[in-house]
Amino acid sequence: MQYWFGVMQISVTKTGSKITAVTPVQASYTRLRGWSIQNLVDAALSAQGSNFGNMSGATYTTEAFKSALDAALAKF
């Protein structure tokens, strides 16, 4: 998905109804911090979806990640 700061694309793996993996495929954010993506992956796995809070200092990245996650989950 294209966003103001760049592109966010993720891959989601599910086993049954459980999300077992979230993998960043492309994240071309100009202000992207590598640690924020891993924290977002961990939050998505813990929440089993996009129902988690924004990361401080990474609001746009969090919003883009959640949108990409929701789009990926909608394909299941």
C-alpha positions in Angstrom: 0.0 0.0 0.0 1.3 3.5 -0.9 1.4 6.1 1.9 2.7 9.6 2.3 6.1 8.4 3.6 6.5 5.4 1.2 5.3 1.9 0.7 4.3 -0.7 3.3 3.8 -4.3 2.3 3.6 -7.3 4.6 2.9 -11.0 4.4 0.8 -12.8 6.9 0.8 -16.5 7.7 -2.2 -18.1 9.5 -2.6 -21.5 11.0 -6.3 -22.1 11.5 -7.5 -18.9 12.9 -4.2 -17.9 14.5 -1.7 -15.5 13.0 1.6 -17.3 13.2 3.8 -14.9 11.2 3.9 -11.3 10.0 6.7 -10.6 7.6 7.6 -7.2 6.2 8.0 -7.5 2.4 8.6 -3.9 1.6 8.9 -0.9 3.9 10.4 2.2 2.1 9.6 4.8 4.7 12.0 7.7 4.7 11.8 8.0 8.5 11.6 4.2 9.1 13.4 2.8 12.1 14.2 -0.9 11.9 13.3 -1.5 15.5 9.8 -0.1 15.0 8.9 -2.8 12.4 9.9 -5.6 14.7 7.9 -4.0 17.5 4.9 -3.8 15.2 5.3 -7.4 14.2 5.4 -8.4 17.8 2.4 -6.3 18.7 0.4 -7.8 15.8 1.2 -11.3 16.8 0.3 -10.6 20.4 -2.9 -8.9 19.5 -3.7 -11.4 16.8 -4.5 -8.5 14.5 -4.3 -4.7 14.3 -6.0 -3.9 17.5 -3.0 -2.5 19.4 -1.8 1.1 20.2 0.4 3.3 18.1 4.1 3.3 18.8 5.4 6.6 20.2 7.4 8.4 17.5 6.2 6.1 14.8 2.6 7.1 14.3 2.6 7.1 10.4 4.6 3.8 10.3 2.1 2.2 12.8 -0.9 3.4 10.8 0.6 2.2 7.5 1.5 -1.2 9.2 -2.0 -1.6 10.5 -3.6 -0.8 7.2 -1.3 -3.2 5.4 -2.0 -5.9 8.0 -5.8 -5.4 7.7 -5.5 -5.6 3.9 -3.5 -8.8 4.2 -6.0 -10.3 6.7 -8.9 -9.5 4.5 -7.6 -11.9 1.9 -8.1 -14.9 4.2 
